[in-house]
Amino acid sequence: MGNTLIEKIIRKNTGLDQVSPGQIVTVEVDRVMIHDIFIPFVAEKFEEMGFSRIWDPEKVVLIYDHLVPTSAVEDVRHFQIGDAFVEKYGLTHVHRRDGICHQLMTEAGYATPGDIVFGTDSHTTTYGCVGCFSSGIGYTEMASILGTGEMWVRVPKTIKIIIDGDLPANVASKDVILRIIGDLRADGATYRSLEVTGSTIDKMSIASRMTIANMAIEAGAKCCLFRPDEKTCAYSKVKMEDVDWLFGDEDADYEKVIRYRAEDLVPVCACPSQVDNIHPVSEVAGTKIDQVFIGSCTNGRLEDLAVAAKILKGKKTACKCIVTPASRQIYIDAVEAGYMETLAKAGCIITQPGCGLCCGRAGGILTDGEKVVATNNRNFLGRMGTSGVGIYLASPATAAASAITATICVPEK
């Protein structure tokens, strides 16, 4: 019997001849990411465990993104503790203002095909877009890795998702993953590896695959993996012959196989206040909204800003529309491409690269009775203000179209 993609990655890392779902193994960690929210707790636990040195400072990345710019006095403490930790233990990969951790980890080449990477944020699953086994962990586990370079893993079962065909022009990868989450439900892939493949995926950009991998955690997935191709190699700056082993075998033991026909998919949104409360946008069209948010580690990339700019070109927003690039490089590229000028002329509020409104920080929070269409990954109660705020998650196209009329709109084909 063959192996799933996650089994191949774990086998290669451990040197074991075979691994099977449910088996507990110890892996050698290729890279870790710590973000500003968790650094005080990681630092405290690391020293509480009695460690005096980090196993390999070159493999540790510290990224300030959730609290940038600071919006509460307590935020400064996180920076001070982080900076002290950097100086004490000799960390060299530190990003204080460059964007969101999940964008930077692949953009800067920290997470590459075949790697095993852990981070202190649940959306660490994002790096599966390049065939990297990546998953979120807590601060205790992170402190342990910093001291040992190892982590125990229970080999996940795999759900294979096959999507074939051509997506309709107004359907994006965000619509695809929302549809998958709606079908699996919020707990339908708990501690599973999602292996996503098919001709539709082959045509997708790395940015679009990132959107799918990013939100896999919303179905409970341990990771979400894509087979590397030439696009992956160009993005990650690796050779195809070095990653051509990264695919799931046809005769592997998959827990289930789910198939989609791309042409059948439509624009959808996650309605308040659960990510698996999925409905076609057409069912909620006309709902009055107070704000739009385009950004986050889910949909703050260049192609997302390009879509928004195309829809808003020559028009004016009828409600507040906040645009937050996922990284400084994306911001620069969007300026050079003219997208930022278009968005600014349309009336959008353009902010510093970072997590921003996605985690209810850095401006734009709402209050009771208000509604927002957002391109991020969670719409839980209290996520963007009070528990009386209604959050609709949708694609950049749906979000931009909705900003024009201040009502939820189906994006035109």
C-alpha positions in Angstrom: 0.0 0.0 0.0 1.2 3.5 -0.9 1.4 6.6 1.4 -0.4 9.8 1.7 1.5 13.0 1.4 1.7 13.6 5.1 2.9 10.1 5.7 5.7 10.6 3.1 6.9 13.8 4.8 6.9 12.2 8.2 8.7 9.1 6.9 11.4 11.1 5.3 11.9 13.2 8.4 12.1 10.3 10.8 13.9 7.8 8.6 11.2 5.2 9.3 10.4 2.7 6.7 6.6 3.1 7.2 4.2 5.1 9.3 0.5 4.7 9.8 -2.3 6.9 11.1 -2.5 7.0 14.9 1.2 6.2 15.3 3.1 8.6 17.6 6.5 9.6 16.3 9.2 12.2 17.1 10.1 14.5 14.3 13.1 16.8 13.8 11.7 20.3 13.4 12.9 22.3 10.4 11.6 25.7 11.5 9.4 27.4 14.1 7.5 30.6 14.1 6.6 32.6 17.2 4.3 35.7 16.9 4.0 38.7 19.2 0.9 37.5 21.0 2.7 34.4 22.4 6.3 35.5 22.8 5.9 36.4 26.6 4.5 33.0 27.4 7.0 31.1 25.3 9.9 33.0 26.9 8.6 32.4 30.4 7.9 28.7 29.8 11.3 28.2 28.0 13.2 29.4 31.1 10.9 27.7 33.5 11.8 24.4 31.8 15.5 25.1 32.6 16.8 25.6 29.1 19.8 28.0 28.7 20.2 27.9 25.0 18.1 27.5 21.9 18.7 24.3 19.9 19.3 26.3 16.6 18.7 30.1 16.6 18.8 30.1 12.8 15.6 28.0 12.7 13.6 30.3 14.9 11.5 33.2 13.3 9.9 35.9 15.5 7.3 38.0 13.9 5.4 41.0 15.3 2.1 41.2 13.4 -1.0 41.0 15.6 -0.1 44.0 17.7 1.4 46.2 15.0 0.9 49.1 15.4 0.2 48.9 19.1 -3.4 49.8 20.1 -3.2 49.1 23.9 -0.6 49.9 26.5 -0.1 46.2 27.3 1.0 45.6 23.7 4.3 47.3 24.4 5.2 44.6 27.0 5.0 41.9 24.3 7.6 43.9 22.2 9.9 44.5 25.1 9.9 40.8 26.2 10.4 39.7 22.6 13.3 42.0 22.0 14.9 40.9 25.2 14.5 37.3 24.2 16.1 38.0 20.8 19.1 39.6 22.4 19.6 37.0 25.1 19.4 34.0 22.8 20.8 35.4 19.5 17.8 35.2 17.2 18.5 36.6 13.8 15.2 36.2 11.9 13.0 38.9 13.4 10.3 40.9 11.6 9.0 43.9 13.5 7.0 45.6 10.8 7.0 43.5 7.6 3.6 41.9 7.6 1.6 38.9 8.7 3.5 35.9 10.0 1.8 33.4 7.7 2.5 35.5 4.6 6.2 36.0 5.6 6.9 32.4 6.4 6.6 31.3 2.7 7.3 34.7 1.1 10.7 34.9 2.8 11.5 31.2 2.2 11.3 30.0 5.8 8.8 27.3 5.1 9.6 25.2 2.0 8.4 22.0 0.4 8.8 18.8 2.5 9.6 20.8 5.7 8.1 20.3 9.1 7.2 23.7 10.6 5.3 24.6 13.8 4.0 28.0 14.8 2.2 29.6 17.7 -0.8 30.5 15.7 -3.6 28.2 14.5 -3.4 29.3 10.9 0.1 27.9 10.6 -1.6 25.4 8.3 -1.1 28.0 5.6 2.4 26.7 4.6 0.9 23.5 3.3 0.3 25.5 0.1 3.9 24.6 -0.9 3.8 21.1 0.4 5.1 21.9 3.9 3.7 20.0 6.9 2.9 23.0 9.1 0.6 23.2 12.2 -0.2 25.4 15.1 0.9 24.6 18.6 0.7 26.1 22.1 3.5 28.0 24.0 4.5 25.0 26.1 5.1 22.8 23.1 7.0 25.7 21.4 9.2 26.2 24.5 10.0 22.5 24.4 11.0 22.7 20.7 13.2 25.7 21.3 15.2 23.6 23.8 15.3 20.3 22.0 14.5 20.8 18.3 12.1 17.9 18.4 8.3 17.5 18.6 6.0 14.5 19.0 3.4 14.0 16.3 0.5 11.6 16.0 0.4 10.6 12.3 -2.9 12.0 11.0 -5.5 10.2 8.9 -6.0 11.9 5.5 -9.0 13.2 3.7 -8.4 13.6 0.0 -10.2 16.5 -1.8 -10.3 16.4 -5.6 -11.5 19.5 -7.5 -11.6 19.2 -11.3 -12.7 21.7 -14.0 -12.7 25.4 -14.5 -14.0 27.7 -11.8 -16.7 30.3 -12.9 -15.2 33.7 -13.3 -16.7 35.1 -10.1 -15.7 32.2 -8.0 -12.3 32.3 -6.1 -10.3 29.9 -3.9 -12.0 31.6 -0.9 -15.4 30.3 -2.2 -13.8 26.9 -2.6 -12.6 26.5 0.9 -15.7 28.0 2.4 -17.7 25.4 0.5 -15.4 22.6 1.7 -15.8 23.8 5.3 -19.5 24.0 5.0 -19.6 20.4 3.8 -17.1 19.0 6.3 -18.4 21.2 9.2 -16.2 22.8 11.8 -15.2 19.5 13.3 -15.3 17.3 10.2 -11.5 17.2 9.7 -10.3 17.2 13.3 -6.7 16.2 13.4 -6.9 15.1 9.8 -4.5 16.0 7.0 -6.4 17.5 4.0 -4.7 16.6 0.7 -6.1 18.9 -2.0 -5.6 18.0 -5.7 -7.2 18.0 -9.1 -7.0 20.0 -12.3 -8.7 23.1 -10.7 -5.9 23.2 -8.1 -3.2 22.8 -10.8 -4.4 26.0 -12.4 -4.4 28.0 -9.1 -1.7 30.4 -8.1 0.3 29.7 -4.9 -1.6 32.7 -3.4 -4.9 30.9 -4.1 -3.7 27.7 -2.6 -2.5 29.6 0.5 -6.1 30.7 1.0 -7.3 27.1 1.1 -4.5 25.9 3.3 -5.0 28.8 5.7 -8.6 28.0 6.4 -8.3 24.3 6.7 -8.0 24.7 10.4 -11.6 26.0 10.4 -12.6 22.4 9.8 -10.3 21.2 12.5 -7.5 20.0 10.2 -4.0 19.3 11.5 -2.6 20.4 8.1 -3.5 21.0 4.5 -1.1 19.8 1.8 -0.7 20.5 -1.9 1.6 18.6 -4.2 4.5 21.0 -5.3 4.6 21.8 -9.0 6.6 24.2 -11.2 4.8 27.2 -9.7 5.7 26.0 -6.2 9.4 25.6 -7.2 9.5 29.1 -8.7 7.9 30.6 -5.6 9.9 28.6 -3.0 13.1 28.8 -5.1 13.7 25.0 -5.1 14.3 22.5 -7.9 11.6 20.1 -9.1 13.8 17.1 -8.8 14.3 17.8 -5.1 10.5 17.8 -4.4 9.1 15.4 -6.9 8.6 12.8 -4.2 5.9 15.0 -2.5 2.7 13.5 -3.7 0.0 11.2 -2.3 0.0 7.7 -3.9 -3.1 6.5 -5.7 -3.2 3.4 -3.5 -2.7 5.2 -0.2 -5.2 4.6 2.6 -7.4 7.7 2.6 -10.1 8.0 5.2 -12.4 9.4 2.6 -12.3 11.0 -0.8 -14.4 14.1 -1.6 -14.9 15.3 -5.2 -16.1 18.6 -6.6 -16.9 19.8 -10.1 -15.5 23.3 -10.3 -18.2 24.5 -12.6 -20.9 23.8 -10.0 -19.4 26.1 -7.4 -20.8 29.6 -6.7 -19.8 32.6 -4.6 -20.6 31.8 -1.0 -20.1 33.4 2.4 -19.9 32.3 6.0 -22.8 33.9 7.8 -22.7 35.0 11.5 -21.4 33.6 13.6 -19.8 30.3 12.6 -17.3 29.6 9.8 -19.3 26.5 8.7 -22.6 28.5 8.4 -22.2 28.6 4.6 -24.7 30.1 2.2 -24.6 31.2 -1.4 -24.1 35.0 -1.6 -27.3 35.2 -3.6 -29.3 34.0 -0.5 -28.1 37.0 1.6 -27.7 39.6 -1.2 -29.2 42.9 -0.3 -28.3 42.7 3.4 -27.2 46.1 4.5 -23.6 46.4 5.8 -21.6 49.0 7.6 -18.1 48.1 6.6 -15.9 45.9 4.4 -12.5 44.5 5.3 -10.1 43.3 2.6 -6.9 41.7 4.0 -5.5 39.2 6.5 -3.4 36.1 6.0 -6.3 34.6 4.1 -6.9 37.2 1.5 -4.4 40.1 1.8 -2.2 39.1 -1.2 -1.5 40.9 -4.4 -4.0 39.0 -6.5 -6.7 39.8 -3.9 -5.9 43.6 -4.1 -5.9 43.3 -7.9 -9.4 41.9 -7.8 -10.6 44.6 -5.5 -9.0 47.3 -7.5 -10.6 46.0 -10.8 -14.1 46.0 -9.2 -13.7 49.4 -7.5 -11.9 51.2 -10.4 -13.8 54.4 -11.3 -16.3 53.8 -8.5 -16.8 55.0 -4.9 -17.4 52.9 -1.8 -20.7 53.5 -0.1 -19.4 52.3 3.3 -16.1 52.1 5.1 -13.8 49.8 3.3 -10.5 48.9 5.0 -7.7 47.4 3.0 -4.7 45.8 4.7 -1.9 44.2 2.7 -0.6 40.9 4.1 3.1 42.1 3.8 5.2 45.1 3.1 6.3 43.6 -0.2 2.7 43.1 -1.3 2.1 46.7 -0.3 5.0 47.9 -2.5 4.0 45.7 -5.4 0.4 46.9 -5.2 1.6 50.5 -5.2 3.7 49.9 -8.3 0.8 48.1 -10.1 -1.5 51.1 -9.4 -3.9 49.1 -7.2 -3.4 51.3 -4.2 -4.1 54.5 -6.1 -7.3 52.9 -7.5 -8.4 51.8 -4.1 -7.6 55.1 -2.5 -9.5 57.0 -5.1 -12.5 54.7 -4.5 -12.4 55.8 -0.8 -10.8 52.9 0.8 -8.8 53.2 4.1 -5.4 51.6 3.5 -3.5 50.5 6.5 -0.1 49.2 7.6 0.6 45.5 6.7 -0.4 43.3 9.6 -3.3 41.4 11.1 -5.3 44.5 11.8 -9.1 44.1 12.0 -9.0 40.3 11.6 -8.1 40.0 15.3 -10.0 43.1 16.3 -6.9 45.3 16.5 -5.5 48.5 15.0 -8.7 50.2 14.1 -12.0 49.4 12.4 -13.8 47.6 15.2 -17.6 47.7 15.1 -20.4 47.7 17.6 -23.8 46.2 18.3 -26.1 45.9 15.3 -23.4 46.6 12.7 -22.5 44.2 9.9 -19.2 43.7 8.0 -18.2 41.7 5.0 -14.6 40.5 5.5 -12.1 38.4 3.7 -10.4 36.9 6.7 -10.9 33.5 8.3 -13.1 33.7 11.4 -16.4 35.3 12.1 -16.9 34.3 15.8 -18.8 36.5 18.2 -16.6 39.4 19.4 -14.0 38.9 16.8 -14.2 42.5 15.3 -15.8 44.4 18.2 -18.8 43.6 20.4 -20.6 40.3 20.3 -23.5 42.1 18.6 -21.5 42.5 15.4 -22.4 40.4 12.4 -19.4 39.1 10.4 -19.9 37.7 6.9 -16.7 36.0 5.5 -16.4 36.2 1.7 -14.0 36.5 -1.2 -12.3 39.8 -2.2 -14.6 40.0 -5.2 -17.7 39.7 -3.0 -16.3 42.1 -0.5 -15.3 44.8 -3.1 -18.7 44.5 -4.9 -20.5 44.9 -1.6 -18.6 48.0 -0.7 -20.0 49.8 -3.7 -23.6 49.6 -2.5 -23.1 49.0 1.2 -25.1 45.8 0.8 -24.0 42.2 0.2 -23.7 41.7 -3.5 -22.9 38.7 -5.8 -19.8 39.7 -7.7 -20.3 39.9 -11.5 -18.9 37.2 -13.7 
